[in-house]
Amino acid sequence: MILKQHRIAAAVQLALLTLPAAALAQTAPAAPAAPAEAVSAKPAKKDAIATVEVKGAAGSYDPRRDDTASKTVMNADEIRKFGDTNVYDVLKRAPGVIVAGKTLRMNGLGNGYTQILVNGDRPPPGFNMDTLTPDQIERIEIIRAASAEYSMQAIAGTINIVLKKVIAKPQRDLRLAYANAPTNHNYSVSGTWGDKAGKLSYFVSAFLYGGDNSNVSTGGASLTLPSGEVTQLRTTRSEGSGSYRGAMLFPRLSWKFDNGDELSASSMLQSSRNGWDGTTHNANLVGSFASPDYVDYTYRSPNSMTMAAGEIGWIAKLAGGKLDLKLSGDRNRNGDEQFNEMFTAGRGQRLLRDWDSVNRGHRATLRGKYTRSLFDGHNLSTGLEGSVQESEQTRDRHDQLNQDAPTRLIETFAPKISRLAGYLQDEWSVDKQFSVYLGARWEGVQTDSEADSGPVGHFSTSSRNHVLSPVAQTLYKFPDGSGRQLRLAYTRTYKAPTVDQLTARRYETAVNTRFAADSGGNPNLRPELANGIDVTFEQFLKSGAMVSASVSRRAISDYIRTTLDVDENGRWVYRPLNDGDALVRTLQLEAKAPGKALSPALGAFDLRASFSRNWSRVSSVPGPGNRLDGQTPMSATAGIDYRKGDLTLGGSMNWQHGGWVKVSEAESQFQQSRRDLDVYLLYKFNPRYQLRVSAYNLLGQDMNSDRIYRDAAGTSRETSFNPQYRRVAANIEMKF
């Protein structure tokens, strides 16, 4: 940002120095130049006013090249360029991001190691990323090395999705989308309406969606004794179908005052309903399993969710700087019904379970940030953030065995999370080649919970943790004008325990096995802390091409490992604990280029490719394969886009290497290798209408899983096979 300001200032100074010459050029006649004395002797006409247009270099500003803090920014033009219909398709082109279904991973890690933000904050509970369309998004920031401005809960990195705030020109559009595959189809209607009226800017986005799914999966389970004898063997077949419907509304108002201050207000309303019905049949080939051995299931699961969020923002000039205040709040309600009817072989015994859950939550957040430039090229920012999040969860359990009288148990759970954070950061442009970013952030969180499980007992837990995170980054631009630059970053990030991990509440499964265990919490958990180093080399070529190579290392202490044990009642139960440390190392390569950079004949093409190699180990789990969080060990992407007049064609290939992952000394999971090929066609009939047709999973990759638990009793194994199909989608966009 500092470099951007310097360039604009330089352009203004140049314009001021050339102002007299520009004025003379507009008033003098087209004749040979007169001596300076003659020119100065003529009085200037009062109505001869010179017009000078000063243009800054903002258009040439690229955050990835110019910001000291490492950040890749996808702007609005890049987000909408290829007619993508959702944020996941957009992020498939983002460097260093792995999109696996609806999971976003950086450095091969998800599950809380990669931080996902919307407008710099964690999205409200129940927020559906599928409802974010490219027209709502102003930019996407991919932050590899953490910065003090955002939460430091970003061991692998941060993806910050910034929604549109101000409308520069009228926008009225409507999108209709439909997708179909042999086992599912879905549709959506979305539209935006935005305009300016004087100092008022307003924007409204609406999204309606729905669909139907079906699924057939097969699998099996077995137990093999150390002697090699198979004492348990069964096959499983499951069939299910369901539907979903939802709506989202996102309005925003912004008012700019004469002095440059700005007042904004926005809200988000979301509602959805879905349901799933199905059956499962187990055929015992050898022996029997849990006692009682329920081999047939029928189940029904209707769910509902409503969410409302709002934010008021104020930006004001203060003491030579800028003050940015935001007050936000959200409320949500989630209803979940689990109806299960289970039978033993020959329907000799019947168990009916009807568990209804309601979760009501609310959150309030206040954030303040002050920024100003100081002497010698310093840009200083400081801020405070505080939030309180509470929820009330109630589960009404009805169980009935055969014709016995039904039993009823009401469980309640009321967690409260209080957060407070403060930060200070300084970006210093030492000279044209070298800049430094220094910052520190303190974050504290207190988690309190009350749980009542009827006869099981009442539990009250409290946990308090805080983390001080320094961060330092440097950027060095080689002075030879080659576009080469080198980045170095040191960060201290962390991963906080979840509410469920901290509470003493016990979650019981309907049928308890090694692979479907109960779960409990641990209020004494500490956050995982990570000291990280990132080194990045980048080269930007004049043709628009770019290549980069980066290496990173994260040394994690107080690693939270989930153990699997048998309690005093003989039930399998998962419990978390801080156990040892972990080490993560990565290598990332990236290249992108317009085709013309390679050959004039390729001028209509855009090319991109990336490769990631990730290593990790968990000290408390014996190897090999003791990777952190089932880390993706290797991945690569390649994409090509072709534009010719009103037609754009493109495709991307994503490859992920899998293998066995050691979860604990006894448990292992197989991580599937995948090759996903997606293609699209975009045709612009005219500036107002365009059609996009896409095809996904062209290679027909299925979803398979394999889990093994090996101890002194033998080897338990559970497998599943879930076929997936090619999917075709069409989207038409209309602008009015």
N, C-alpha and C positions, 0 to 999 in steps of 0.2 A: 504494500500500500504506500510505503514511503517513496519507493521508486516511482510509482505512479504520480505522486504529488510533485516530485522533483521534475518529472518530464513536463507536466502541465505548467509548472512555474517557469521552466526554461522557455516554453513556447510563448508564454505571456511576455517575458522579458524581451525575447526576440522581436515580437510584434511592436512593443513600445519603442525599441531602438530604431525600427524601420518606419515608424509612424510619420515623420516629416517627409521622407522620400515618397511614401504612399500618397500623402496629401498633395504633394507637388505633381505627382504623376496624374492625378485626377483633375487638377486645375490648369495645368500648362497646356498650350495648343500643340498640335502636331507639327513642330517646326524645329530647326536646329537649336541645340541648347544654347542659351544665353549665358553670359558671364554671371557669376554668382552675385556681383554687386547689382546688376540690372534686375535680376530676379527679386532680390531682397528689397529693391527700391519701390516696387509696385505694391500698393496696399492690397491686402487680401480681402476678397469679397466676404461680407458677413454671412451670405447664404451658401457659401461654398464649404460644406461640411464633409470631411473625409469619412468614409465608411470603411472600417477595418474589421474583418472577421477573424477572430482568434479561435483556433481549434487546438484543443489539447491532444495529448497522445493516449487518451484513454482507450481508444480502439486497439492499440497495440499492447495493452497491458494484459499479461497472462499470469494469474496467481501461481501457477506451477513454476514459471520461470523467475518471477520477481519477488514472491513472498519468501521471507526467511524461514518461517514455519512451513514444513513440508505439507503441501496440500494440492490435490488435483481437483479442479472445479469443472463440472459439466454445466455449461450455461444453458439458457432456455432454448437457443437456436439448436444446439447440439442435441438436447433432449428430444426435441420435436422433429428433427431433421428427417428421420427415417420412418415417421408415422407409427411409432410404437404405441401399443394400447395400454400398457401398464408399466409400473416402475421396475418390475423384475426384468422385462425385456430391455429396458434402458440400461440397467446395471450389468447386463451381460457384456456390454461394450466397455465397462469401467475397468481401468487397470487395477490389478491386484485383488479383484473381487471374484469369488466363486459363488455362482447361483446354483444351488441344488434344491430343486423344487421351490419351496417357499422359505428356504433358509439362505441367509447371506453370511458368507465366511470370508475372513481376511487371514492371511498366513495359514490357511487351512483350518482355522478354528472358528467355531460358532459358540452357542450355548453360554452366552454371557461374556465370552472373551472378545467378541466383536460387538461394539456398542452401536446401536441404531437409534438415531435421534430424529425428531421432526421439529424444525424451528429451534434447534439447539437444546431441546428437552426430550425426556423420554415420553413416548406417546402414552395416552391414557390407557388403562386396562381395558381390554376388549377391542382396541383399535385394530382395524383390518387394513393391512397394507395394500390389499387388492383394490381398495376403493380409491387409491391415489392414481389419477390419470396425469399424463404429461402436461396437459393444459393447466393443471393446478400448480405445477412446480416451477419455481423461478430458477433454482440451481440445485445441484447435488455436490456436496463436498466429501471427498474421500481423503481422510486424514490418517496417514500411516503412523507418524510419531505424534503422540498426544500433545495438545496445547492446553495451557492453564485456563483458557476461557471456558472450555467444556469440562464435563466430569471426567476424571481420570480413570473411570472404570472402563478402560479401553486397552487391555493388554495386547490384543491383536490389531486394534485400530478402530476408527470411528467412521460411520457413514451418516452424514447429516443431510437430511432432505429439507430444503428451505422452500416453503410454499409461497406462492405469489402474493405480494403485498400491494403494489401500486400498479395501476393500469396506465400505460403511456398513450394508448390509442384504443378506440372502441373495439370490443371483442364480443362477438355473438356467434356461437357455434354449437353444433349438435353432432353427437357421435352415436351410431348404431353398430352393435357388434354381436356376432354369433359365432360360436365354436362348436364343433361336433366331433365325436369319436364313437367307436362302437359301444362303449360303456358309459358315456356321459355326453351331455350337451349343456351349454350355458349361453346366456344372452345378457346384454347390458345396454342401457341407454344413459348417456351422460351429456351434459351441456354446460356451457359457461356463458355468462352475460356480464360484461364489464364495460365501464365508460367513465368519463370525467365530466364534471359539471363545475367549472370554475376551480376552486381549490379542493373540491370534493372528488375523491376517487372511490368507486365502488366495484365490487366483484362478487359474483355469486356462482357457485359451482354445485351441480346436483348430479347424483349417480344412483341409478336403479339397476339391480342385477338379480339374477336368479338362475336356476339350473336343476338338473336331475342327474344323479349318479347311480351306478350299479357296480357290483364287484363280485368276483368269484376267485377265491384263493384256496390253495391246497398246501398241506404241510405234513409234518410228522414229528414224533417225539420218541425217544428211546432211552433206556438205561442199560449200560453194559458193565458187568462186574470186572474187577481187575483181572480175573481169570480169562476174560474174553466172552463169557456167557451172557447172552442177551436175555434179561429177565422182564423187561418192559418194552413194548413196541406198539405204536398206534399210528394211524393215519388220520388226518383232519381235513375236512372240507367245510368252507364257510361261504355263504351267499348272503348278500345284503343289497339294499337299495335305499335311496333317500333323495330328498330335495331340499333346496335352500332358497331363501328370498331375502332381499335386503335393500336398504335405501340410505343415502348419505346426503347431507346438505351442508355446504361450507360457504357462508357469506362473510364479507369483509368490507369495512368502511375505513377510509383514511382521509384526514383533513389537514391541509398544510396552511400554516399561518403566514402572515406577511414577513415575519422575522425569521422564517425558516423552520420554526418548531412544527412538530407533527403529532397529531393525535390519531390513534387507530383503534378499532374494535373489530374483533372477529369471533366467530363461534363455529362449532362443529357438532352436528346432530347426526346420530347413526343408530339404525335399528336393523335387526336381522332375526330371522327364524330359520331353523333347520331341523330335520328329523332323519333318523336312520332306523330301519327295521332289518332284522336278519336272523339267520339260523346257523348253527354250527353242529356238525355231527362228527364224533370221534369213533373210529372203529378199532377196538383193541385186538391186535393180532397175537400178542404175547403178554400174559399177565394182566394186571390191573394197576391203576395209578392211585391218585389221592383217595382217601377214604372219608366219606363216601365218594365213589367214582362217578361223577356226573359226566355222561358221555354226550348228552343232547342238550342244546341250549336254544331258546328263542329269546330275542331281546328287542326292545324298543327304546329309543332315546330321542325324545323331542327336546329342543333347546331354544332359548330366546335370549336376546341381548339388546339393551338400549343404553345409549351413552350420549351425554351432552357435555360439551366443553366450551369455555369462553375465555377470551383474553382481551385486556385493555392495555395499550401501549402508549407511552409518551416519550418523545424525543425532543430534547431542548438544548439550546446553546447555553453553556454555563462556564464562566471564568476561562474563556478562551478555548474551551473544549466542548464535548458533547456528552450529555447525560441521557441514558436509555433506560427507562423503567418499564417493567412488565408485571402485571398482576393477572394471574390465570387461575382457573378452577375447573373441575370436572366432576361429574357424577355418573355412576353406572349401575346397572342392575343386570345380573345374569341368572337365568333360571335353567336348571338342568335336571331332567328326570331320567333315571336309569331303572328300567323295568326288565327283570330277568326271570325266566322260568326254566329250571334245570331238572333233568331226569337222569336217574341211573339206568343201567342196561335193562331193557324190557319194561321201562317206566315203572320199576319197582318202588322207587322213592322219588318224591317231588319236592323241590324247594322253590318257593316263590319269594323274590326279593324286589321290593319297590322302594327305591331310594330317591327322594326329591330334595334338591338343593337349591337354595336361593342365596345369592351373594350381592350385597349392596355396598357400594364404596363411594368415597368422595375424597378429593384432594384439592389443596390450595397451595399456590406457589407465588412467591414474590422474588423478582430478580431485578438487580440494578447494576448498570455498567457505566463507567465514566472513562472517556478517552480524550486525550489531547496530545498535541505535539509539543516537545520541549526542545531545548537548545541542542545544537550539534547533531541534528538528525534523529533524535529519540522520539519514539511514539509510545506513550505510556497508556496502559489500560488497567483498571482495577474494578473489582465488582464483588457483590455480596448476593447470595442466594439462600433462600429458606423455603421449606415445604413441609406440610403435614398431610399424611395419607392415612385414612382409616377405612376399615371395612367391617361388615357384619355378615357372617356366614352361618347359615342354619341348614342342617341336614336332617330330614325326617325319614327314619328308616323303619320299614315294615317288612318283617320276615315271617314266613309261614312254612312249616314243615309238614308235609302230607295234609291231613285234615285237622291237625292240632290248632289250638287257638293262636291267632297271629300275635306276634310280639312287636312292640313299638319302642323306638329309642330316638330321642331328639338330641342331636349334637349341635353345639354352638362354638363358634370360633370368632374372636374379635381382635385382629392385629392392628397395631398402630405404628407407623414409621415416621419419625421426625428427622429431617435432614437440615444441615446448615453447612454452608461452604463460603469461602472467601478466596480471592486470588489477586495476584499482581503480576503483570507482564510488561516487558519493555522490548521493543524492536528497535535496534540501533543500526542505522546505515552508516558504517564507518567511512566508506568511500564507494566508488562506483563498482568495485569488484568484491567488496567484503561487507557482510552484514551479520549481526548477532541477534539472537532472540533468547531472552532470559525470563523465566517465570517461575512461580510457585503457587500451589493451590492446596488449601487445607479443607478437608471434607470430614464431617462427623455425622454419624447416623445412630439413632437409638431406636430399637425395635422392642415393643412391648406387646404381649399377647395374652389373651384369656381364652381358655378352652375348657368346655364342659362336655364330657362324654358319658353322662349318666352314671350307671353303676361302675364304669371304669374309673371315674374320678374327675376332679377339677384340677386344671393345670394353669399356673400363672408363671410366665417367663419374662425376663428382661435382658436385653443385650445392648451394649454400647461399644462402638468402635470409632476410631478416627484415624485418618491417614494424612500425612504431610508429603506432598509430591512436588519436588523440584523438577524443572525441565530446562534444558539448554539446547539450542540449535544454532548452527552456523551455515552460511551460504557463501561460497567462494566462486566467483565468475572469472574464468581465465581471461587475461587481458588481450589476447590476440584476436578477439572478435570471431572466434570459431563457433560460439554458441555452447562451448563446453562449460560445465559447472559441477561443483562437488558439494555435497551436503553431509553434515555430521550432526547427529542428535543423541542426546542422553535423556531418558525419561524414567520416571518412577510411577508406575501405574498399579492398579489393583483390581481385583474381582471380589465383590462383596457377597456374603452368603445371602440366599433368598429367604423370604419369610418362612416358607415351609421347612427349610433347613434349620432355622433357628428355633422354631417352636417345638414344644414337647408333644404336640398333637400327634396322634397315631391315625394313619390312613390304612384301613383294612381292605384287602381284596376279597372278591366274592369266593374265588377258589384259590387257595394259597399254595404256590409251588415255588421252586427255585427261580423260575423265570417270571413269576407273577407274585412277587413278595409284598408284604406290608411295608410301610415306610414311616419313619419317625424322625424327629429333629434333634438338634443339639444346640442349646442356647449358649454354649461356651465356644462356639466357632469363632475364629478370627478370619479377617479377609486374607485372600491370597495377595502377596506383594510381589511385584516384578520390577527388577532393574533392567532397563533396556538400552541397547546401543543400535543405532541405525546409521549406515553409510550408503550413500547413493551417488552414482555418477550419471549425469544426463548430458545429452548433446542435442541441441536444437539446430536444425539445418535451415538455410534460407528458403529452401523449397517447401518448407512446411513439414518435413519429415522429422522424426524424433526417435532416439534410442535411449534406453536407460538400463542400468543394472544396479541392484541394491541388495545389500546383505543386512540381516538383523539378528539380534540375539536377545532373548528374554530369560533371565534367571529368576525363577519363581520360588518363593519360600512360603511356608504354611499352606502347602497344597491341600485342597479339600478333596478327600477321597471318600467314596461311598463304599461301605463294607456290607457284606451279606452274611448274616448269622442266623442262628436258630434261638428263639427266646425260650423262657421257662415253660411256655405252653406248647412248645413244639412247632411254632409258626415261623416261617422264614420272614425276615425283616431287613430292610435296608436302613442304614444309619450313616450319617456323614461325620467325618472327623478330620482335623488337621493332621496330616501325616506326611512328613518329609518335604521334599522339594521337587521341582521339575525344571527342565531346561528345554528351550525352544530355539531353533535356529532356522533361518529361511534364506533362500536365494531367489530373487525375482528378476526376470528379464522381460523387457517390453520394447516393442518397435511398432511404429505406425507411420504411414507415408501416403501422400496422394500419389496416384499412379504416374503422374507426370514427372515425379522426382526420379523414377526409374527409366521411363521412356515416354516420348511424346505420344506414342501410340496407345499408352495406358492412361491418358489424361482423364478419362471418364471413370476411373476406378479409385476407390479408397481401400487401403490395405491395413490390417492390424494383426498383431500376434503377440502372445505373451506366454511365459513359461514360469512355473513356480516349483521349487523343490523345498520341501519342508521336513525338518527333523525334530523330534522331541522324545524325551524320556521322562518317566516318573520314577523317582528313586525308590519309592516304597513298593513298587510292583516289579517283579523280576521279568527280564526280557526273555526272548526278543519280542518285539511288537508292543512294548509298553509305551505307546504313544499317548500324548495328552488329548483328552476329549475326542478320541477317535480321529485325530488329525488326518486330513487328506495329505498323504506323503508326496504326491506329485500331481500336477495338473497343467494343462496347456489349453490355450484357446487360439483360434485362427478365424478371421473374418474378412469378408470382402463385400464391398458395396459398389454398384455400378449405376451411374446416372447418365441418362441420355434424354435430353428434352424433358418431357413430362413423365418419363418412366424411370423408376428406380428399382433395381433388383439387388438382393443381398442374401447373405447366409453366414452362419457361424457354426463352427465345430468346437464343442467343449469335450475335453477328455479328462477323466479323473481316475487315477490309479488307486486301487484299494489294497486289500490284504487283511490278514488276521491282526486284531487289536487285543492286547492283553488288558482286560479291565481290572482284574485282581489276580492273586496267585492262583486262584481256582477257575476263574471265569474268563472266557474269550469270546469275541464277536468277530464275524467276518464282515469286512467292509467291501461292498461291491465296487468293482471297476465299471466305469460308464463311458460311453461315447454317445453324445447327444448332438444331432444335426438338425438345425432349424433353418428354414429359408423363408423369404417373403418377397412379395411384389407390391409396389406402390405406384399407382397411376393417378396423376392429377389431371382431371378432365378440364378444369379451368381453375382460376384462383379461388373459387368458392366450393368446389367439390373434389374430393379425392377418395380413392378406394384402395384399401390394403388387404391383401390376401396372404395368409401365413400358414405354414405347415410345420408342425413340431414333432419331435421324436421320430424322424424319418427312418432311423435305423431300428425302430421297434424294440428299444431296450426295456426289459422287464425289471421288476423290483424283487430281489431275492434276499433272504436273510438266513443266517446260520449262527447258532449260539451253542457253546459248550461249557459245561460246568464239570470239573474233574476234581474229586477228592478221594478219601480213603474208601468211600462206599462204592465208587465206580465213576463212570462217565455218563452224564446226562447230556442229551443233545436235542435241540429243537430247531426245526427248519420250516421255512415258508416260501411259497412261490406265488407271486402276485403279478399276473400278466398286465402289461401296459400296451397301449395302442397308439398308432399315429393319430394326430389330431389336426384338423384343418379349421382355420378361423377366418372370418371376413369382417372388415370394419370399414364403414363409410363415414366420412366426415363432411359436414356441410357448414359453411360459414355464411352468415347473413349480414 
